Amino acid sequence: MAAHTYVLVDVDDALAPDERQAVQAGRTFRDAHISPFADGIELRRETAISTLRLASQHGLLGLQVPTTQGGLGLSVLAAARVYEEIAEGCLAHAFSLEVHNNIANLVSRRGTKGVQDRWLPRLLSGDAVAAFCLTEPAMGSDAVAIQCKADSVGSDWVLNGEKAWVTNAAGADLFAVWAQTDAAAGSRGIAAFLVEREAEGLTVTDPYKLMGGHAMGTAGILLRDCRVPADGLISPPGEGFQVAMQGITAARIFVGAQCCGILKAGLERAIGYVSRRKAFGRPVGSFQGLQWELVNVATEREAARLLVYRAAAAADRGLSATVEAAQAKKFATAAAVSGLVTCMQAMGAHGFLIDSTLGRHLATAKMAEYLDGTSEIQNVVVARSLFGGALD
């Protein structure tokens, strides 16, 4: 039995030539800098900030930054394809890169000219790494309830609070921090600020010890009378919350794509193994029961990809993709978790070995069920669209 190679036809055929080049650049970056080293990085619980910086050599640090500002100007769909390819090597690396790109995109579209001149070249070159700071120790999915405060003092702002689960925090040079400027205003009081790592009053905690995904350099940050200059206000009250939600919608699409990537890696590893491994005089993969288990995984992956790229296409058309993104992330993460378990089982005890890579992929698949909103929150989003105000 020959190992099957999955051919991507529908999605890639919709890409422009320069977008296909970006996908190929993601594949090249993965093969050169991620796949050969990801197992070791995870075993040593290292961050991969240095690897992220290398992505600049492949033009991958400004995926959605307009071409007029030095980026690639990719569509959501094309960016998702890049992340899917990179995640085949390691979802944690892909997510770290995604977070950095999202902040680079934010700076390019909402920063003042001074902020853009100071930070955009550094973000695109890898000289600076960025982090997204919304979640807090006592607040995750309920983003309106953030407690981090921002007080206007003269022409500056002073931030006080704490942020948790900050991807890239261990090595980030620039933090996009969401804070409340007026608690009585609710979501309309939320604003976003750019805070430099060297800013007085900002402290980064030790990296979290996780079941997997250490490449993301996840940690917390503390803000104690941290002064931010006026041009550090990247998204003012009245806009900050909406900007965060738009970013999270895109991130859910990207996480779904990354789950499709690790599921492809798991399938190919399992199919290759069962095609070689023999039992009772023939390849294990020749047994129909095992074949059908992997058929189910392959089918779930294809269904996940359809949901992911439907959501990406909706976003590129300027439509609200909130529900589509929630459905894609909910389905793709669940498919990755269950599918990777099946792939591991197909490989027997060999699938439990570190060098099979499946355990690393499984840990990050489970992590993906929490990223950018838990699966339960995706259910809430979809349920609202189904019932509207009928149950109020």
DORO-537795 format. One record per residue (C-alpha): x negated, y negated, z negated; residue in three letters; residue number from 1. Coordinates in Angstrom, 1 decimal, always signed. Each point is the difference from the previous one (the first is absolute). Layout:
! residues N
u->X&v->Y&w->Z&residuo->ALA&num->NUM
...
***
This chain:
! residues 392
u->+0.0&v->+0.0&w->+0.0&residuo->MET&num->1
u->-1.5&v->-3.3&w->+1.1&residuo->ALA&num->2
u->+0.2&v->-3.0&w->-2.4&residuo->ALA&num->3
u->+2.6&v->-2.5&w->+1.2&residuo->HIS&num->4
u->-1.1&v->-3.6&w->+0.6&residuo->THR&num->5
u->+2.8&v->-2.5&w->-0.4&residuo->TYR&num->6
u->+0.3&v->-2.4&w->+2.9&residuo->VAL&num->7
u->+1.5&v->-3.4&w->-0.7&residuo->LEU&num->8
u->+1.9&v->-1.1&w->+3.1&residuo->VAL&num->9
u->+3.1&v->-2.1&w->-0.7&residuo->ASP&num->10
u->-1.6&v->-2.5&w->-2.5&residuo->VAL&num->11
u->-3.3&v->-0.5&w->+1.7&residuo->ASP&num->12
u->+1.6&v->-0.4&w->+3.4&residuo->ASP&num->13
u->+1.8&v->-3.0&w->-1.4&residuo->ALA&num->14
u->-3.3&v->-1.7&w->-1.0&residuo->LEU&num->15
u->-1.8&v->-2.6&w->+2.1&residuo->ALA&num->16
u->-3.6&v->+0.8&w->+1.1&residuo->PRO&num->17
u->-1.6&v->-2.1&w->-2.7&residuo->ASP&num->18
u->+2.2&v->+1.7&w->-2.6&residuo->GLU&num->19
u->-1.0&v->+3.4&w->+1.1&residuo->ARG&num->20
u->-3.6&v->-1.2&w->-0.3&residuo->GLN&num->21
u->+0.7&v->-0.9&w->-3.6&residuo->ALA&num->22
u->+1.5&v->+3.4&w->-0.7&residuo->VAL&num->23
u->-3.2&v->+1.6&w->+1.5&residuo->GLN&num->24
u->-2.1&v->-2.4&w->-2.2&residuo->ALA&num->25
u->+1.9&v->+1.3&w->-3.1&residuo->GLY&num->26
u->-0.7&v->+3.6&w->+1.1&residuo->ARG&num->27
u->-3.7&v->-0.8&w->+0.5&residuo->THR&num->28
u->-0.3&v->-1.7&w->-3.3&residuo->PHE&num->29
u->+1.7&v->+2.9&w->-1.8&residuo->ARG&num->30
u->-2.3&v->+2.6&w->+1.6&residuo->ASP&num->31
u->-3.2&v->-2.0&w->-0.7&residuo->ALA&num->32
u->+0.6&v->-1.4&w->-3.4&residuo->HIS&num->33
u->+2.9&v->+1.7&w->-1.8&residuo->ILE&num->34
u->+0.6&v->+3.7&w->+0.9&residuo->SER&num->35
u->-3.6&v->+1.1&w->-0.7&residuo->PRO&num->36
u->-0.1&v->-1.7&w->-3.4&residuo->PHE&num->37
u->+3.5&v->-0.2&w->-1.4&residuo->ALA&num->38
u->-0.2&v->+3.3&w->-2.1&residuo->ASP&num->39
u->-3.2&v->-1.2&w->-1.7&residuo->GLY&num->40
u->+1.4&v->-3.4&w->-0.7&residuo->ILE&num->41
u->+3.0&v->+1.5&w->-1.7&residuo->GLU&num->42
u->-2.0&v->+2.5&w->-2.0&residuo->LEU&num->43
u->-2.3&v->-2.8&w->-1.3&residuo->ARG&num->44
u->+3.1&v->-2.2&w->-0.6&residuo->ARG&num->45
u->-1.7&v->-2.8&w->+2.0&residuo->GLU&num->46
u->+1.7&v->-2.9&w->+1.7&residuo->THR&num->47
u->-0.4&v->-0.5&w->+3.7&residuo->ALA&num->48
u->-0.4&v->-3.7&w->+0.2&residuo->ILE&num->49
u->-3.3&v->+0.3&w->+1.9&residuo->SER&num->50
u->+1.7&v->+2.2&w->+2.5&residuo->THR&num->51
u->+2.8&v->-2.5&w->+0.4&residuo->LEU&num->52
u->-2.6&v->-2.7&w->+0.8&residuo->ARG&num->53
u->-1.4&v->+2.2&w->+2.8&residuo->LEU&num->54
u->+3.4&v->-0.1&w->+1.7&residuo->ALA&num->55
u->-1.0&v->-3.5&w->+1.3&residuo->SER&num->56
u->-2.5&v->+1.7&w->+2.3&residuo->GLN&num->57
u->+3.1&v->+1.6&w->+1.7&residuo->HIS&num->58
u->+2.1&v->-3.2&w->+0.0&residuo->GLY&num->59
u->+2.4&v->+1.5&w->-2.5&residuo->LEU&num->60
u->+0.2&v->-2.7&w->-2.7&residuo->LEU&num->61
u->+2.4&v->-2.3&w->+1.8&residuo->GLY&num->62
u->+2.4&v->+2.3&w->+1.7&residuo->LEU&num->63
u->+3.0&v->-2.4&w->-0.1&residuo->GLN&num->64
u->-1.9&v->-3.3&w->-0.2&residuo->VAL&num->65
u->+0.7&v->-1.9&w->+3.2&residuo->PRO&num->66
u->-2.7&v->+0.3&w->+2.7&residuo->THR&num->67
u->-0.4&v->-3.8&w->+0.0&residuo->THR&num->68
u->-1.3&v->+0.4&w->-3.6&residuo->GLN&num->69
u->-2.4&v->+2.8&w->+0.7&residuo->GLY&num->70
u->+2.3&v->+3.0&w->-0.6&residuo->GLY&num->71
u->+1.6&v->+2.6&w->+2.2&residuo->LEU&num->72
u->+3.5&v->-1.3&w->-0.2&residuo->GLY&num->73
u->+1.5&v->+3.5&w->+0.0&residuo->LEU&num->74
u->+3.7&v->+0.8&w->-0.2&residuo->SER&num->75
u->+1.3&v->+1.8&w->-3.1&residuo->VAL&num->76
u->+0.3&v->+3.2&w->+2.1&residuo->LEU&num->77
u->-3.6&v->-0.2&w->+1.2&residuo->ALA&num->78
u->-1.3&v->-0.7&w->-3.5&residuo->ALA&num->79
u->+2.0&v->+2.9&w->-1.4&residuo->ALA&num->80
u->-1.7&v->+2.3&w->+2.6&residuo->ARG&num->81
u->-3.4&v->-1.2&w->-1.1&residuo->VAL&num->82
u->+0.8&v->+0.8&w->-3.6&residuo->TYR&num->83
u->+1.4&v->+3.4&w->+0.9&residuo->GLU&num->84
u->-3.3&v->+0.8&w->+1.7&residuo->GLU&num->85
u->-2.1&v->-1.2&w->-2.9&residuo->ILE&num->86
u->+2.1&v->+1.9&w->-2.5&residuo->ALA&num->87
u->-0.7&v->+3.3&w->+1.7&residuo->GLU&num->88
u->-3.4&v->-0.4&w->-1.7&residuo->GLY&num->89
u->+1.2&v->-1.5&w->-3.3&residuo->CYS&num->90
u->+3.3&v->-1.8&w->-0.9&residuo->LEU&num->91
u->-1.8&v->-1.9&w->-2.8&residuo->ALA&num->92
u->-2.4&v->-1.5&w->+2.4&residuo->HIS&num->93
u->+2.8&v->-0.9&w->+2.4&residuo->ALA&num->94
u->+2.1&v->-1.6&w->-2.7&residuo->PHE&num->95
u->-3.0&v->-2.0&w->-1.2&residuo->SER&num->96
u->-0.5&v->-1.3&w->+3.5&residuo->LEU&num->97
u->+3.7&v->-0.7&w->+0.4&residuo->GLU&num->98
u->+0.1&v->-2.2&w->-3.2&residuo->VAL&num->99
u->-3.0&v->-2.0&w->+1.2&residuo->HIS&num->100
u->+1.5&v->-0.5&w->+3.4&residuo->ASN&num->101
u->+3.3&v->-1.1&w->-1.5&residuo->ASN&num->102
u->-1.7&v->-2.8&w->-2.0&residuo->ILE&num->103
u->-2.1&v->-1.0&w->+3.0&residuo->ALA&num->104
u->+3.2&v->-0.3&w->+2.0&residuo->ASN&num->105
u->+1.6&v->-2.1&w->-2.8&residuo->LEU&num->106
u->-3.0&v->-2.4&w->-0.1&residuo->VAL&num->107
u->+0.0&v->-0.4&w->+3.8&residuo->SER&num->108
u->+3.7&v->-0.8&w->+0.1&residuo->ARG&num->109
u->+0.6&v->-1.9&w->-3.2&residuo->ARG&num->110
u->-3.3&v->-1.4&w->-1.2&residuo->GLY&num->111
u->-1.0&v->-3.6&w->+0.3&residuo->THR&num->112
u->-2.7&v->-0.8&w->+2.6&residuo->LYS&num->113
u->-2.5&v->-0.3&w->-2.8&residuo->GLY&num->114
u->+0.9&v->+3.4&w->-1.4&residuo->VAL&num->115
u->+0.0&v->+1.6&w->+3.4&residuo->GLN&num->116
u->-3.4&v->-1.5&w->+0.8&residuo->ASP&num->117
u->-1.4&v->+1.1&w->-3.4&residuo->ARG&num->118
u->+1.4&v->+3.5&w->-0.1&residuo->TRP&num->119
u->+1.1&v->+1.3&w->+3.3&residuo->LEU&num->120
u->-3.5&v->+0.5&w->+1.5&residuo->PRO&num->121
u->-1.1&v->+1.8&w->-3.2&residuo->ARG&num->122
u->+3.1&v->+2.3&w->+0.0&residuo->LEU&num->123
u->-0.4&v->+0.9&w->+3.7&residuo->LEU&num->124
u->-3.7&v->+0.7&w->-0.4&residuo->SER&num->125
u->+0.3&v->+2.1&w->-3.1&residuo->GLY&num->126
u->-2.0&v->-2.5&w->-2.0&residuo->ASP&num->127
u->+3.1&v->-0.4&w->-2.2&residuo->ALA&num->128
u->+2.6&v->+2.6&w->-1.0&residuo->VAL&num->129
u->+3.5&v->-0.8&w->-1.0&residuo->ALA&num->130
u->+2.6&v->+1.3&w->-2.4&residuo->ALA&num->131
u->+3.8&v->-0.3&w->-0.5&residuo->PHE&num->132
u->+1.2&v->-0.6&w->-3.5&residuo->CYS&num->133
u->+3.8&v->+0.3&w->-0.7&residuo->LEU&num->134
u->+0.5&v->+2.9&w->-2.3&residuo->THR&num->135
u->-0.4&v->-0.5&w->-3.8&residuo->GLU&num->136
u->-0.4&v->+2.4&w->-2.9&residuo->PRO&num->137
u->+3.7&v->-0.4&w->-1.0&residuo->ALA&num->138
u->+1.3&v->-0.7&w->+3.5&residuo->MET&num->139
u->-0.2&v->+2.1&w->+3.2&residuo->GLY&num->140
u->+2.9&v->+0.3&w->+2.3&residuo->SER&num->141
u->+2.0&v->-2.9&w->-1.6&residuo->ASP&num->142
u->-2.2&v->-2.7&w->+1.6&residuo->ALA&num->143
u->+2.3&v->-2.9&w->-1.1&residuo->VAL&num->144
u->-0.9&v->+0.8&w->-3.6&residuo->ALA&num->145
u->-3.7&v->-0.9&w->+0.2&residuo->ILE&num->146
u->-1.3&v->-1.6&w->-3.1&residuo->GLN&num->147
u->-3.3&v->-1.5&w->+1.3&residuo->CYS&num->148
u->+0.5&v->-3.8&w->-0.3&residuo->LYS&num->149
u->-1.3&v->-2.8&w->+2.2&residuo->ALA&num->150
u->+0.2&v->-3.6&w->-1.5&residuo->ASP&num->151
u->-0.7&v->-3.1&w->+2.0&residuo->SER&num->152
u->-2.7&v->-2.1&w->-1.7&residuo->VAL&num->153
u->-0.8&v->-3.1&w->+1.9&residuo->GLY&num->154
u->-0.8&v->+1.0&w->+3.6&residuo->SER&num->155
u->-1.0&v->+3.6&w->-1.1&residuo->ASP&num->156
u->+1.8&v->+3.0&w->-1.2&residuo->TRP&num->157
u->-0.8&v->+2.0&w->-3.2&residuo->VAL&num->158
u->+0.8&v->+3.8&w->+0.0&residuo->LEU&num->159
u->+0.5&v->+2.2&w->-3.0&residuo->ASN&num->160
u->+1.0&v->+3.6&w->+0.0&residuo->GLY&num->161
u->-1.1&v->+3.5&w->+1.0&residuo->GLU&num->162
u->+0.2&v->+2.0&w->+3.2&residuo->LYS&num->163
u->-0.1&v->+3.8&w->+0.3&residuo->ALA&num->164
u->-0.7&v->+2.6&w->+2.7&residuo->TRP&num->165
u->-1.9&v->-2.4&w->+2.1&residuo->VAL&num->166
u->-1.5&v->+1.7&w->+3.1&residuo->THR&num->167
u->-3.6&v->-1.1&w->+0.8&residuo->ASN&num->168
u->-0.2&v->-1.8&w->-3.4&residuo->ALA&num->169
u->-3.3&v->+1.7&w->-0.9&residuo->ALA&num->170
u->-1.8&v->-1.8&w->+2.8&residuo->GLY&num->171
u->+2.3&v->-2.7&w->+1.2&residuo->ALA&num->172
u->-1.3&v->-3.5&w->+0.6&residuo->ASP&num->173
u->+3.4&v->-1.6&w->+0.5&residuo->LEU&num->174
u->+3.3&v->+0.8&w->-1.8&residuo->PHE&num->175
u->+3.5&v->-1.0&w->+1.3&residuo->ALA&num->176
u->+1.9&v->-0.4&w->-3.3&residuo->VAL&num->177
u->+3.8&v->-0.3&w->-0.3&residuo->TRP&num->178
u->+1.1&v->-2.0&w->-3.0&residuo->ALA&num->179
u->+3.2&v->-1.7&w->-1.4&residuo->GLN&num->180
u->+0.0&v->-3.8&w->+0.0&residuo->THR&num->181
u->+3.6&v->-0.3&w->-1.4&residuo->ASP&num->182
u->+1.6&v->+2.9&w->-1.8&residuo->ALA&num->183
u->+3.4&v->-1.6&w->+0.2&residuo->ALA&num->184
u->-0.2&v->+0.0&w->+3.8&residuo->ALA&num->185
u->-0.4&v->+3.7&w->+0.2&residuo->GLY&num->186
u->-1.4&v->+1.2&w->+3.4&residuo->SER&num->187
u->-0.1&v->-3.5&w->+1.3&residuo->ARG&num->188
u->-2.5&v->-1.0&w->-2.7&residuo->GLY&num->189
u->-2.6&v->+2.6&w->+1.2&residuo->ILE&num->190
u->-3.0&v->-1.2&w->+1.8&residuo->ALA&num->191
u->-3.3&v->+1.5&w->+1.3&residuo->ALA&num->192
u->-3.5&v->-1.2&w->-0.7&residuo->PHE&num->193
u->-3.4&v->+0.8&w->+1.3&residuo->LEU&num->194
u->-2.4&v->+0.6&w->-2.9&residuo->VAL&num->195
u->-3.8&v->+0.5&w->+0.5&residuo->GLU&num->196
u->-1.7&v->+2.7&w->-2.0&residuo->ARG&num->197
u->-2.4&v->-2.5&w->-1.5&residuo->GLU&num->198
u->+2.9&v->-2.2&w->-1.3&residuo->ALA&num->199
u->-0.3&v->-0.8&w->-3.7&residuo->GLU&num->200
u->+2.7&v->+1.9&w->-1.9&residuo->GLY&num->201
u->+0.2&v->+3.0&w->+2.4&residuo->LEU&num->202
u->-1.1&v->+3.3&w->-1.3&residuo->THR&num->203
u->+0.1&v->+3.4&w->+1.9&residuo->VAL&num->204
u->+0.5&v->+3.1&w->-2.1&residuo->THR&num->205
u->-1.9&v->+3.2&w->+0.4&residuo->ASP&num->206
u->+1.3&v->+2.1&w->+3.0&residuo->PRO&num->207
u->+2.9&v->+2.4&w->-0.9&residuo->TYR&num->208
u->-0.8&v->+3.7&w->-0.4&residuo->LYS&num->209
u->+2.5&v->+1.7&w->+2.3&residuo->LEU&num->210
u->+0.9&v->+3.4&w->+1.3&residuo->MET&num->211
u->-1.2&v->-1.1&w->+3.4&residuo->GLY&num->212
u->-0.4&v->-3.1&w->+2.2&residuo->GLY&num->213
u->-3.1&v->-1.4&w->-1.8&residuo->HIS&num->214
u->-1.2&v->-1.5&w->+3.3&residuo->ALA&num->215
u->+2.7&v->-2.7&w->-0.4&residuo->MET&num->216
u->-1.9&v->-1.6&w->-3.0&residuo->GLY&num->217
u->+3.2&v->-0.4&w->-1.9&residuo->THR&num->218
u->-0.2&v->-2.1&w->-3.2&residuo->ALA&num->219
u->+1.8&v->-2.7&w->-1.9&residuo->GLY&num->220
u->-0.7&v->-3.7&w->-0.3&residuo->ILE&num->221
u->+0.4&v->-2.4&w->-2.9&residuo->LEU&num->222
u->+0.7&v->-3.7&w->+0.5&residuo->LEU&num->223
u->-0.6&v->-2.3&w->-3.0&residuo->ARG&num->224
u->+0.3&v->-3.7&w->+0.7&residuo->ASP&num->225
u->-1.3&v->+0.7&w->+3.5&residuo->CYS&num->226
u->-0.1&v->-3.3&w->+2.0&residuo->ARG&num->227
u->+0.9&v->+0.1&w->+3.7&residuo->VAL&num->228
u->-0.5&v->-3.1&w->+2.2&residuo->PRO&num->229
u->+3.0&v->-1.4&w->+1.9&residuo->ALA&num->230
u->-1.0&v->+1.7&w->+3.3&residuo->ASP&num->231
u->+0.0&v->+3.4&w->-1.7&residuo->GLY&num->232
u->+3.8&v->-0.1&w->+0.1&residuo->LEU&num->233
u->+0.4&v->+2.3&w->+3.0&residuo->ILE&num->234
u->+3.8&v->+0.4&w->-0.3&residuo->SER&num->235
u->+2.0&v->-2.6&w->-1.9&residuo->PRO&num->236
u->+3.0&v->+0.5&w->-2.3&residuo->PRO&num->237
u->+3.1&v->+0.8&w->+2.1&residuo->GLY&num->238
u->-2.1&v->+1.9&w->+2.5&residuo->GLU&num->239
u->-2.4&v->+2.2&w->-2.1&residuo->GLY&num->240
u->+2.4&v->+2.8&w->-0.8&residuo->PHE&num->241
u->+1.3&v->+0.3&w->+3.5&residuo->GLN&num->242
u->-3.6&v->+0.1&w->+1.3&residuo->VAL&num->243
u->-0.8&v->+2.8&w->-2.4&residuo->ALA&num->244
u->+3.0&v->+2.0&w->+1.0&residuo->MET&num->245
u->-0.8&v->-0.4&w->+3.7&residuo->GLN&num->246
u->-3.5&v->+1.3&w->-0.7&residuo->GLY&num->247
u->+1.4&v->+2.9&w->-2.0&residuo->ILE&num->248
u->+2.3&v->+0.9&w->+2.9&residuo->THR&num->249
u->-2.9&v->+0.2&w->+2.4&residuo->ALA&num->250
u->-2.1&v->+1.9&w->-2.6&residuo->ALA&num->251
u->+2.7&v->+2.6&w->-0.3&residuo->ARG&num->252
u->-0.2&v->+0.6&w->+3.7&residuo->ILE&num->253
u->-3.7&v->+0.3&w->-0.2&residuo->PHE&num->254
u->+0.1&v->+2.4&w->-2.9&residuo->VAL&num->255
u->+2.4&v->+2.2&w->+1.9&residuo->GLY&num->256
u->-2.4&v->+0.0&w->+2.9&residuo->ALA&num->257
u->-2.9&v->+0.9&w->-2.3&residuo->GLN&num->258
u->+2.0&v->+3.0&w->-1.3&residuo->CYS&num->259
u->+0.5&v->+1.2&w->+3.5&residuo->CYS&num->260
u->-3.8&v->-0.2&w->+0.4&residuo->GLY&num->261
u->-0.8&v->+2.1&w->-3.0&residuo->ILE&num->262
u->+2.7&v->+2.5&w->+0.9&residuo->LEU&num->263
u->-1.5&v->+0.4&w->+3.5&residuo->LYS&num->264
u->-3.4&v->+0.6&w->-1.7&residuo->ALA&num->265
u->+1.6&v->+2.7&w->-2.3&residuo->GLY&num->266
u->+1.7&v->+1.7&w->+2.9&residuo->LEU&num->267
u->-3.1&v->+0.2&w->+2.1&residuo->GLU&num->268
u->-2.0&v->+1.3&w->-2.9&residuo->ARG&num->269
u->+2.6&v->+2.7&w->-0.8&residuo->ALA&num->270
u->+0.5&v->+1.0&w->+3.6&residuo->ILE&num->271
u->-3.7&v->+0.4&w->+0.6&residuo->GLY&num->272
u->-0.4&v->+2.1&w->-3.1&residuo->TYR&num->273
u->+2.9&v->+2.4&w->+0.5&residuo->VAL&num->274
u->-1.1&v->+0.4&w->+3.6&residuo->SER&num->275
u->-3.4&v->+1.3&w->-1.2&residuo->ARG&num->276
u->+0.9&v->+1.8&w->-3.3&residuo->ARG&num->277
u->+0.9&v->+3.6&w->+0.5&residuo->LYS&num->278
u->+2.2&v->+2.3&w->-2.1&residuo->ALA&num->279
u->+1.3&v->+3.5&w->+0.8&residuo->PHE&num->280
u->-2.0&v->+0.0&w->+3.1&residuo->GLY&num->281
u->+1.3&v->-3.2&w->+1.6&residuo->ARG&num->282
u->-0.2&v->-3.8&w->-0.4&residuo->PRO&num->283
u->+2.2&v->-1.2&w->-2.9&residuo->VAL&num->284
u->+1.5&v->-2.6&w->+2.3&residuo->GLY&num->285
u->+1.5&v->+2.7&w->+2.2&residuo->SER&num->286
u->+2.6&v->+0.8&w->-2.8&residuo->PHE&num->287
u->+3.3&v->-1.6&w->+0.9&residuo->GLN&num->288
u->+0.8&v->-1.0&w->-3.6&residuo->GLY&num->289
u->-3.1&v->-2.1&w->-0.3&residuo->LEU&num->290
u->+0.4&v->-1.5&w->+3.5&residuo->GLN&num->291
u->+3.5&v->-1.2&w->-0.8&residuo->TRP&num->292
u->-1.2&v->-1.6&w->-3.2&residuo->GLU&num->293
u->-2.5&v->-2.1&w->+2.0&residuo->LEU&num->294
u->+2.6&v->-0.6&w->+2.7&residuo->VAL&num->295
u->+2.2&v->-1.6&w->-2.7&residuo->ASN&num->296
u->-3.0&v->-2.2&w->-1.1&residuo->VAL&num->297
u->-0.6&v->-1.1&w->+3.6&residuo->ALA&num->298
u->+3.6&v->-0.8&w->+0.6&residuo->THR&num->299
u->+0.2&v->-2.1&w->-3.2&residuo->GLU&num->300
u->-3.1&v->-1.9&w->+1.1&residuo->ARG&num->301
u->+1.5&v->-0.8&w->+3.4&residuo->GLU&num->302
u->+3.2&v->-1.1&w->-1.6&residuo->ALA&num->303
u->-2.0&v->-2.2&w->-2.4&residuo->ALA&num->304
u->-1.8&v->-1.6&w->+2.9&residuo->ARG&num->305
u->+3.2&v->-0.8&w->+1.8&residuo->LEU&num->306
u->+1.3&v->-1.8&w->-3.1&residuo->LEU&num->307
u->-3.3&v->-1.8&w->-0.5&residuo->VAL&num->308
u->-0.3&v->-1.3&w->+3.5&residuo->TYR&num->309
u->+3.7&v->-0.9&w->+0.3&residuo->ARG&num->310
u->-0.6&v->-2.2&w->-3.0&residuo->ALA&num->311
u->-3.1&v->-1.5&w->+1.5&residuo->ALA&num->312
u->+1.8&v->-0.7&w->+3.3&residuo->ALA&num->313
u->+2.8&v->-1.8&w->-1.9&residuo->ALA&num->314
u->-2.5&v->-2.1&w->-1.9&residuo->ALA&num->315
u->-1.8&v->-0.9&w->+3.3&residuo->ASP&num->316
u->+3.4&v->-1.1&w->+1.5&residuo->ARG&num->317
u->+0.4&v->-2.5&w->-2.9&residuo->GLY&num->318
u->+2.8&v->+2.0&w->-1.6&residuo->LEU&num->319
u->+0.4&v->+0.7&w->-3.7&residuo->SER&num->320
u->-1.7&v->+3.4&w->-0.3&residuo->ALA&num->321
u->+0.6&v->+0.2&w->-3.8&residuo->THR&num->322
u->+2.3&v->+3.1&w->+0.2&residuo->VAL&num->323
u->-1.9&v->+1.7&w->+2.8&residuo->GLU&num->324
u->-3.3&v->-0.5&w->-1.9&residuo->ALA&num->325
u->+1.5&v->+1.4&w->-3.2&residuo->ALA&num->326
u->+1.4&v->+3.1&w->+1.8&residuo->GLN&num->327
u->-3.3&v->+0.5&w->+1.8&residuo->ALA&num->328
u->-2.1&v->-0.2&w->-3.2&residuo->LYS&num->329
u->+2.4&v->+2.2&w->-2.0&residuo->LYS&num->330
u->+0.0&v->+2.7&w->+2.6&residuo->PHE&num->331
u->-3.6&v->-0.1&w->+1.0&residuo->ALA&num->332
u->-1.4&v->+0.1&w->-3.5&residuo->THR&num->333
u->+2.3&v->+3.0&w->-1.0&residuo->ALA&num->334
u->-1.0&v->+1.8&w->+3.2&residuo->ALA&num->335
u->-3.7&v->-0.5&w->-0.7&residuo->ALA&num->336
u->+0.3&v->+1.3&w->-3.5&residuo->VAL&num->337
u->+2.0&v->+3.1&w->+0.8&residuo->SER&num->338
u->-1.8&v->+0.6&w->+3.3&residuo->GLY&num->339
u->-3.4&v->-0.1&w->-1.5&residuo->LEU&num->340
u->+1.0&v->+2.4&w->-2.7&residuo->VAL&num->341
u->+1.2&v->+2.4&w->+2.8&residuo->THR&num->342
u->-3.3&v->-0.4&w->+1.8&residuo->CYS&num->343
u->-1.9&v->+0.7&w->-3.1&residuo->MET&num->344
u->+2.1&v->+3.1&w->-0.7&residuo->GLN&num->345
u->-0.6&v->+1.2&w->+3.6&residuo->ALA&num->346
u->-3.7&v->+0.0&w->-0.7&residuo->MET&num->347
u->+0.4&v->+1.9&w->-3.2&residuo->GLY&num->348
u->-2.7&v->-0.6&w->-2.6&residuo->ALA&num->349
u->-2.2&v->-1.5&w->+2.6&residuo->HIS&num->350
u->+2.4&v->-3.0&w->+0.2&residuo->GLY&num->351
u->-0.8&v->-0.7&w->-3.7&residuo->PHE&num->352
u->-3.7&v->-0.5&w->+0.6&residuo->LEU&num->353
u->-1.3&v->-3.6&w->-0.1&residuo->ILE&num->354
u->-1.6&v->+0.3&w->+3.5&residuo->ASP&num->355
u->+3.4&v->+0.9&w->+1.5&residuo->SER&num->356
u->+0.8&v->-3.7&w->-0.5&residuo->THR&num->357
u->+3.7&v->+0.9&w->-0.4&residuo->LEU&num->358
u->+0.0&v->-0.6&w->-3.7&residuo->GLY&num->359
u->-1.3&v->-3.5&w->+0.6&residuo->ARG&num->360
u->+2.6&v->-0.7&w->+2.6&residuo->HIS&num->361
u->+2.7&v->+1.4&w->-2.3&residuo->LEU&num->362
u->-1.0&v->-2.3&w->-2.9&residuo->ALA&num->363
u->+0.3&v->-3.1&w->+2.3&residuo->THR&num->364
u->+3.3&v->+1.2&w->+1.5&residuo->ALA&num->365
u->+1.4&v->+0.1&w->-3.6&residuo->LYS&num->366
u->-1.5&v->-3.4&w->-0.6&residuo->MET&num->367
u->+1.7&v->-1.3&w->+3.1&residuo->ALA&num->368
u->+3.4&v->+0.7&w->-1.6&residuo->GLU&num->369
u->-0.8&v->-2.8&w->-2.4&residuo->TYR&num->370
u->-1.7&v->-2.5&w->+2.4&residuo->LEU&num->371
u->+2.0&v->-3.1&w->+0.9&residuo->ASP&num->372
u->+3.1&v->+1.3&w->-1.8&residuo->GLY&num->373
u->+0.8&v->+3.4&w->-1.3&residuo->THR&num->374
u->+2.1&v->+2.5&w->+2.0&residuo->SER&num->375
u->+2.9&v->-0.9&w->-2.4&residuo->GLU&num->376
u->-0.3&v->-3.6&w->+1.0&residuo->ILE&num->377
u->+0.2&v->+0.9&w->+3.6&residuo->GLN&num->378
u->+3.3&v->+1.8&w->-0.9&residuo->ASN&num->379
u->+1.2&v->-3.2&w->-1.6&residuo->VAL&num->380
u->-0.8&v->-2.0&w->+3.2&residuo->VAL&num->381
u->+1.8&v->+2.5&w->+2.3&residuo->VAL&num->382
u->+3.0&v->+0.4&w->-2.4&residuo->ALA&num->383
u->+0.5&v->-3.8&w->+0.1&residuo->ARG&num->384
u->+0.2&v->+0.1&w->+3.7&residuo->SER&num->385
u->+2.5&v->+2.9&w->-0.1&residuo->LEU&num->386
u->+2.3&v->-1.4&w->-2.6&residuo->PHE&num->387
u->-0.5&v->-3.7&w->+0.2&residuo->GLY&num->388
u->+2.2&v->-1.7&w->-2.6&residuo->GLY&num->389
u->+2.6&v->+2.7&w->+0.0&residuo->ALA&num->390
u->-0.9&v->+1.2&w->-3.5&residuo->LEU&num->391
u->-0.4&v->-3.4&w->-1.6&residuo->ASP&num->392
***
